[in-house]
Amino acid sequence: MEDLAEMAIERMVKAGAVFADLRMESSAGTNIVVMDGKTRSLTSQRDSGCGLRAFIEGAWGFSTTNSLTAASVRDAALSAVKMAKAARAKSKVKFEIVPARAVRASEEYRCKEKLSEVSVEDKLKFVLERDKDMRATDKRISSTNARYDDIEIDRIVANSFGTLAKTKERWLVAACSAWAKSDGVIQRGHAAMGSVGGYELMRKDEAIRIGKDAADMAIRLLDSKPVPAGKFTCVMDNRMTGLLAHEAFGHACEADGVLAGASVLEGKVGQKVASDEISLVDDPTVEDTFGYFSIDWEGVKAKKHVLIDKGVLKGFLHNLETGSRMGMPSNGSSRSQAYNSPPIIRMSNTYIGGGKVKKAELIEDTRKGLLIQGGQYGYVEPSKGQFMFKCDEAYEIKNGEIGQRYRDASLSGLIMEVLHNVEAVGRDFVLTDPGYCGKGGQAARTTDGGPHIRVANMVIGGLT
């Protein structure tokens, strides 16, 4: 595959590409879905192919092939150059790609139990047991969904700067959702476990508990009261802090959105955009996380990105194009869902850094407010700085003590206001649940997290 990759890069350059790169992949994976005790999907997936890009004077050409033969890859390479030449005449922004340091590296994601060496029967048994755990929890559990995904990928990333990076990537994730129903009220509980690595992850107690954890949450919410609406001082748990870090703040730090005029943080590098307590980080180099990688999909070495430091915006997430257009190098933030999608700027492990305050002190110092736990879904408009999230659970805080449990709580607000309204940051830093981030029709594995934080004047509403 290395010789094939180098041949394709050479062909694109000789055909007129000023810059050329490719992603060549061969993958195998498993997908299992069990619903209400029945196996709905049991799929073994195998795929291979190559995605190639050619760049000329601000214009890109992108071509793919699912055949890793010399003839098919050569034809796709020439097709990418032809498309770049055709697009050049209509390119509105002319720029050149800033050279990145050539990377010659090989990495195999470490694991104890290779995914390909575990039988499909064992994987199915794991999922069926998690589904059974949910259904056995309480007679009010009305529906269940248990899912398992894994994949092993051999990937080569090569470019005309001289990069040739080989990676054997392994990751897996399991997730459970349970719905409880009583007297016309329906509530959902959810739990997940995943990371890069091997099947040993599914042997851990944390993974074995996800079915019971999801069902227990659904039952708790069923027995809760609807949340009151209004403005509250909120203590947010690690998961909700992570959701805010990723959705509300992280997307606004993606440089492609900034260049498109779709970020409220445009033009604010070097300015105070948050409370002194806030440091926002995206770090793909954190090992044993779902968002880990060491070399991005453009062949740039991954690094820790401090986006906000003590309230001051330090910079954005960049790929080769945005870095070149904004006068700085790529910082290794480019990934694609698969070889047949072009790489775009993506977050990895995004979090708010830990502070110095104990979790108990955050609650004890709150006279009237809410403890927010977990996040289910939401939306964000980075260009307007608006967001709305639904949390898993909320608890009343009165005179420093936790009281009534609530359900159906949503949080909404403006990014810049929330950043400035952070009063205190806990020291109980945790990277939480794995997940997939959707952008541009592509999904990327990510992890979010942070400590408990206290935020003033959060707008809380009820959802039904």
Secondary structure, DSSP 8 states (H G I E B T S, - for coil): -HHHHHHHHHHHHHTT-SEEEEEEEEEEEEEEEEETTEEEEEEEEEEEEEEEEEEETTEEEEEEES--SHHHHHHHHHHHHHHHHHHHTT-SS----------EEEEE---SS-GGGS-HHHHHHHHHHHHHHHHHH-TTEEEEEEEEEEEEEEEEEEETTS-EEEEEEEEEEEEEEEEEEETTEEEEEEEEEEEES-GGGGGSHHHHTHHHHHHHHHHHHHTSEE---EEEEEEE-HHHHHHIIIIIIIGGGBHHHHHTT--TTTT-TTSB-S-TT--EEE-TT-SSSTT--SB-TTS-B---EEEEETTEE---B--HHHHHHTTS---S-EE-SSTTS--EE---EEEE---SB-HHHHHHT-SEEEEEEEEEEEEEETTTTEEEEEEEEEEEEETTEEEEEEESEEEEEEHHHHHHTEEEEBS--EEEEEEEEEETTEEEEEEEEE--EEEEEEEEEE--
